[in-house]
Amino acid sequence: MRTGNEPRTARSPLRARFWLAVWGLLWAVLGTVAFALAGRPGWAAACGVLSLVVVTDLAMILRHLRQGPHYQPGRDIPPYQPPDGWPSRPRPRHLRPPGHRHP
């Protein structure tokens, strides 16, 4: 749910996530090779599985990057109202008016 207080200069974390995934893929591949050469097949298999997970994540990241920016409502769009019957959360104590008692 949009609250209306999103930052104006929000950036997508996809590029940072891409480079972190590349870093993770590098270490996972190096771990696979090192453990295979050291005669540790269990650890080599674990690093190989991790490499497959990272490659899948990289594919998803690249797909989202290629899709480009999506529509985000501007400051002139008011926050969305919750649907009827939606349970409301009580306000934190420091935001309640003085003397207000919540059931």
MORAQUI-V270621 format. One line per field, one symbol per residue. psi: psi as a letter, one per 30 degrees, with the letter a starting at -180 (. if undefined). A space follows every 50 residues. Layout:
psi: ???
This chain:
psi: kkffgkkfhklkgeeeeeeeeeeeeeeeeeeeeeeeffgieeeeeeeeee eeeeeeeeeeeeeeeffaklkkkaffklkkkllkgkkkkkkleffklkgk kk.
